[in-house]
């Protein structure tokens, strides 16, 4: 009988889930429970091509997960009959303590809780999901898979900030990165597809949140996100790289509080702050219609990407592959084209017809003559989590 893993991504007011086969990647069922704690909650459960929806108040994560398990029992597939060998929990922040998946013991749970100050919007929500799931599914191993784990291989020169090291060590200030599960999956798929393990890769995870990584021989050597997911590329609502003194300037001149600055940088900046919309599709439409702010936003976005590609080319001492992934990376033909045009000096030649092809399969979009291979590789974080659960469940 095929084995399955239940993957849970518990957010502050939502629970995303998938039941899938870690060996084949087949998704048996998936869904989203959202608006937890609000007046009207919503669950969409997808199984065998049909979506079952529930619209009712969902008091907390316990009520949400209980309702999800009820849907598995009543709509299918039955959890009891699905040979579930483990539950995988996405955890954003694992600090310096976890370089791979971890069986969730009392000690591991405590460490995730201790790391809440580094991910105050994420780790507390993950803990709620973990606690509820362990009570409702007590007979299978529960495994934490950390977004930061892939970047534990960063050399000290890449992970260290140039601040007083006593302060840094006391408050655990360093580069942790994020989206590591996606970067691990995509860089691994590139190596499989090209049948090479000796690659120098840049993975561009471009979605509403966006990050870049430099990967040499399968190990991350640099990444754009830092202590938090705020640093790095221009994102949907986040600033990305910015002079830290902007904080001091706005605090002094605009009398903005720490909370107001946090909201400004994380929720009101990026594409949204530049042109009024954080959806790349809308920004592109506005730019095509002649909206100057939208065009300027795209230029800022692309300039930052070019800067990171150039930086990582230098850090790695060469470059074999650029891989685009996530919502924008996988679907935005024009962002890929414009970036490759700006990188043409590196010997990149884009096959424009292949670049226009849309699909769910990985593909090479550069020409055979291109000095650097450019690929589109759809990410699958749920499958990566399930596969990492297997590492623990089979021990």
C-alpha positions in Angstrom: 0.0 0.0 0.0 1.3 3.5 -0.9 2.6 5.6 1.9 1.4 9.1 2.5 2.4 12.1 4.5 0.1 14.9 5.8 1.8 18.2 5.4 0.5 21.1 7.5 1.4 24.8 7.1 -0.2 26.6 10.0 -0.4 30.4 9.7 -1.6 33.0 12.1 -5.2 32.7 10.8 -5.0 29.8 8.3 -4.1 26.2 7.8 -2.8 24.9 4.5 -2.6 21.2 4.1 -1.8 18.4 1.6 -2.0 14.6 1.9 0.5 13.3 -0.6 2.7 10.3 -1.6 6.3 11.2 -0.8 7.6 8.7 -3.3 5.7 9.8 -6.4 4.5 13.3 -5.5 0.9 12.4 -6.1 -1.4 14.6 -4.1 -4.4 12.7 -2.8 -6.1 15.7 -1.2 -5.4 19.3 -0.3 -7.1 22.3 1.1 -7.1 25.6 2.9 -8.7 26.6 6.1 -8.7 30.4 6.5 -10.1 33.3 8.5 -9.6 31.4 11.7 -10.9 33.4 14.7 -13.0 35.7 12.5 -16.8 36.0 12.3 -17.0 33.7 9.2 -14.4 31.1 8.5 -13.9 29.2 5.3 -12.5 25.7 4.4 -12.0 24.5 0.8 -11.2 20.7 0.7 -10.1 19.3 -2.7 -10.4 15.6 -3.5 -10.7 13.7 -6.8 -11.3 16.9 -8.7 -14.1 18.1 -6.5 -14.0 21.0 -4.0 -16.1 20.8 -0.8 -16.5 24.1 1.0 -17.4 24.9 4.5 -18.5 28.4 5.6 -18.9 28.7 9.4 -17.1 30.3 12.3 -13.8 28.6 13.1 -12.8 29.6 16.7 -9.2 28.5 16.7 -6.7 26.2 15.1 -8.0 23.2 17.1 -11.5 23.7 15.7 -10.0 24.2 12.2 -7.9 21.1 12.2 -10.8 19.0 13.7 -13.0 20.2 10.8 -10.3 19.3 8.3 -10.1 15.8 9.7 -13.9 15.5 9.6 -13.8 16.4 5.9 -11.1 13.7 5.3 -13.4 11.2 7.0 -16.7 12.2 5.3 -15.5 13.4 1.9 -12.2 11.4 1.6 -9.7 10.1 1.6 -9.9 8.5 5.0 -6.8 9.4 7.1 -7.2 6.0 8.9 -7.0 4.1 5.5 -4.4 6.3 3.8 -1.3 4.7 5.5 -0.1 8.0 6.9 3.4 7.5 8.1 4.0 11.0 9.4 2.9 14.6 9.7 5.2 17.3 8.4 5.0 20.8 9.8 6.5 23.8 8.1 8.3 26.0 10.5 9.8 29.3 9.3 12.5 29.9 11.9 14.8 27.2 13.2 17.6 29.5 14.1 21.1 28.1 14.2 19.9 24.9 15.9 18.4 22.9 13.0 20.2 22.0 9.8 17.5 19.4 8.7 14.1 18.0 9.7 13.6 17.2 13.4 11.2 14.9 15.2 9.0 17.1 17.3 9.9 16.2 20.9 9.2 18.4 24.0 12.8 19.8 23.6 12.3 20.6 19.9 9.0 22.3 20.6 10.6 24.4 23.3 13.3 25.5 21.0 10.8 26.5 18.3 9.0 28.6 21.0 12.3 30.2 22.1 12.8 31.3 18.5 9.5 33.1 18.4 11.1 36.6 18.7 12.9 35.9 15.4 9.7 35.1 13.6 6.8 36.6 15.7 4.2 36.3 12.9 5.1 32.6 12.1 6.5 30.4 14.8 3.7 31.0 17.3 1.2 30.0 14.6 3.2 26.9 13.7 3.2 25.9 17.4 -0.6 26.1 17.5 -0.8 23.8 14.5 1.8 21.4 16.0 0.0 21.2 19.4 -3.4 20.6 17.9 -2.2 18.1 15.3 -0.3 16.0 17.9 -3.4 15.7 20.0 -5.6 14.7 17.1 -3.1 12.4 15.4 -1.1 11.0 18.3 0.0 7.7 16.7 2.3 9.0 14.0 5.6 10.9 14.2 5.3 14.7 13.8 8.3 16.3 12.1 9.3 20.0 11.9 10.8 21.1 8.6 12.5 24.4 8.9 12.7 27.2 6.2 16.1 28.2 7.6 17.7 24.7 7.6 19.0 24.7 4.0 21.0 27.9 4.8 22.9 26.4 7.8 25.7 25.7 5.3 26.4 29.3 4.7 30.0 30.2 5.4 30.6 32.6 8.3 31.6 35.4 5.9 28.1 35.2 4.4 26.0 34.7 7.5 27.8 37.2 9.8 26.6 40.8 10.1 29.3 43.4 10.9 28.0 44.5 14.3 29.4 44.1 17.7 29.8 40.3 18.0 28.9 40.1 21.7 25.5 41.8 20.9 25.1 39.5 17.8 25.7 36.3 19.8 23.6 37.4 22.8 20.6 38.2 20.6 21.3 35.6 17.9 21.6 38.2 15.1 22.9 36.6 11.9 21.7 35.8 8.4 19.2 32.8 8.6 17.6 33.1 5.2 14.1 31.9 4.3 12.3 29.9 1.6 15.0 27.3 2.2 12.6 24.4 1.5 11.9 25.8 -1.9 15.6 26.6 -2.6 16.6 23.0 -1.6 13.9 21.5 -3.8 14.6 23.5 -6.9 18.4 23.3 -6.7 18.1 19.6 -6.2 15.7 19.3 -9.2 18.1 21.2 -11.4 21.0 18.9 -10.5 18.7 15.9 -11.3 17.5 17.3 -14.6 21.0 18.2 -15.8 22.5 15.0 -14.3 25.3 17.1 -12.6 26.2 17.5 -9.0 29.1 20.0 -9.7 26.9 23.0 -10.5 27.1 26.7 -9.5 23.4 27.8 -9.4 21.4 30.9 -8.6 17.8 30.1 -7.6 15.4 33.0 -7.9 12.3 32.3 -5.8 10.0 35.1 -7.0 6.6 35.4 -5.5 4.9 38.0 -3.3 7.8 37.2 -1.1 11.0 36.8 -3.0 14.5 35.5 -2.4 17.7 34.5 -4.2 20.3 31.9 -3.3 23.7 30.9 -4.5 24.2 27.1 -4.4 27.5 25.3 -5.1 27.6 21.5 -5.5 24.2 21.3 -3.7 25.1 23.5 -0.7 23.9 27.1 -0.1 26.8 29.6 0.1 24.7 32.8 0.1 21.1 34.0 0.2 19.3 37.3 0.1 17.0 37.1 3.1 18.7 37.8 6.4 17.7 37.8 10.1 14.1 38.0 8.8 12.5 37.7 5.4 12.6 41.5 5.0 16.1 41.7 3.6 17.1 41.2 -0.1 15.0 41.5 -3.2 12.1 43.9 -3.8 8.9 42.0 -2.9 5.2 42.5 -3.1 4.9 44.6 0.1 8.4 44.4 1.6 11.3 46.8 1.0 14.1 44.3 0.6 17.5 45.9 1.1 17.4 49.4 2.6 19.8 51.6 4.5 19.2 50.8 8.2 19.5 54.6 8.9 16.2 55.1 7.2 14.8 53.7 10.5 16.6 56.4 12.5 15.6 59.1 10.0 11.9 58.3 10.1 11.8 57.9 13.8 13.4 61.3 14.3 11.9 63.3 11.5 8.5 61.6 11.1 8.1 60.5 14.7 7.3 57.0 13.6 7.2 54.2 16.2 8.9 50.9 15.9 5.6 49.2 15.1 4.7 51.8 12.5 8.1 51.3 10.8 7.7 47.5 10.9 4.3 47.9 9.2 5.7 50.3 6.6 8.7 48.1 5.7 6.8 44.8 5.7 3.3 45.6 4.6 3.3 49.0 2.8 6.5 48.9 0.7 7.9 46.9 -2.2 5.8 47.0 -5.4 2.8 48.2 -3.3 4.8 51.2 -2.0 6.3 52.0 -5.4 3.1 52.0 -7.5 0.1 51.1 -5.4 -0.3 47.4 -6.2 1.6 44.3 -5.0 0.3 41.9 -7.7 2.9 41.6 -10.4 0.2 40.9 -13.0 -1.5 44.2 -12.2 1.8 46.1 -12.1 2.7 44.7 -15.6 -0.8 45.7 -17.0 -0.4 49.2 -15.6 3.1 49.6 -17.0 1.9 48.4 -20.4 -0.9 51.0 -20.3 1.8 53.7 -19.8 1.7 54.1 -16.0 5.1 55.6 -15.2 5.1 54.5 -11.5 4.4 50.9 -12.5 7.2 51.0 -15.1 9.5 52.5 -12.5 8.5 49.8 -10.0 9.4 47.1 -12.5 12.8 48.7 -13.2 13.6 48.9 -9.5 12.6 45.2 -9.1 14.8 44.2 -12.1 17.7 46.3 -11.0 17.8 44.5 -7.6 17.6 41.1 -9.4 20.5 42.1 -11.6 22.5 43.2 -8.6 22.0 39.9 -6.8 22.8 37.8 -9.9 26.0 39.8 -10.4 26.9 39.5 -6.7 26.4 35.7 -6.6 28.3 35.2 -9.9 31.3 36.9 -8.1 30.8 35.0 -4.8 30.7 31.6 -6.6 33.5 32.5 -9.1 31.3 31.5 -12.0 27.7 30.5 -12.9 26.2 27.5 -14.6 22.5 27.8 -14.1 19.8 30.4 -13.2 16.6 28.8 -12.1 13.3 30.7 -11.9 10.6 29.4 -9.5 7.5 30.4 -7.5 4.5 32.4 -8.7 6.2 35.2 -10.6 9.3 33.2 -11.5 7.3 30.3 -13.0 4.6 32.4 -14.7 5.8 35.9 -15.6 7.3 35.6 -19.1 8.2 39.3 -19.3 10.2 39.4 -16.0 12.2 36.4 -17.2 12.8 38.1 -20.6 13.7 41.5 -19.2 16.1 40.1 -16.7 17.8 37.9 -19.3 18.1 40.9 -21.6 19.9 42.8 -18.8 22.2 39.9 -18.3 23.0 39.4 -21.9 26.6 40.6 -21.3 27.2 37.4 -19.4 26.6 35.4 -22.5 22.9 34.5 -21.7 20.8 33.9 -24.8 17.1 33.4 -24.1 14.9 31.3 -26.4 12.0 33.7 -26.6 9.5 31.1 -28.0 10.3 28.5 -25.4 10.1 31.3 -22.7 6.5 32.0 -23.7 5.5 28.4 -23.1 3.4 28.0 -19.9 3.2 24.7 -18.1 3.8 22.9 -14.9 6.9 21.0 -16.1 10.5 22.1 -15.6 12.1 23.4 -18.8 15.2 25.1 -20.2 14.4 28.5 -21.7 17.9 29.5 -22.9 19.3 28.6 -26.3 21.9 25.8 -26.7 24.5 28.5 -27.4 23.9 30.3 -24.1 26.9 30.3 -21.8 24.6 30.0 -18.8 21.7 27.7 -18.7 18.4 29.4 -17.7 15.6 27.2 -16.5 12.0 27.4 -15.1 11.6 24.8 -12.3 8.3 24.8 -10.5 8.8 24.5 -6.8 7.0 22.0 -4.6 7.6 22.8 -1.0 5.0 20.3 0.2 6.7 17.4 -1.6 10.0 18.5 -0.2 8.6 18.6 3.3 7.0 15.1 2.8 10.4 13.7 1.6 12.1 15.2 4.6 9.5 13.6 6.9 10.5 10.3 5.4 14.1 10.8 6.5 12.8 10.8 10.1 10.0 8.3 9.8 12.2 5.6 8.4 14.8 5.8 11.2 
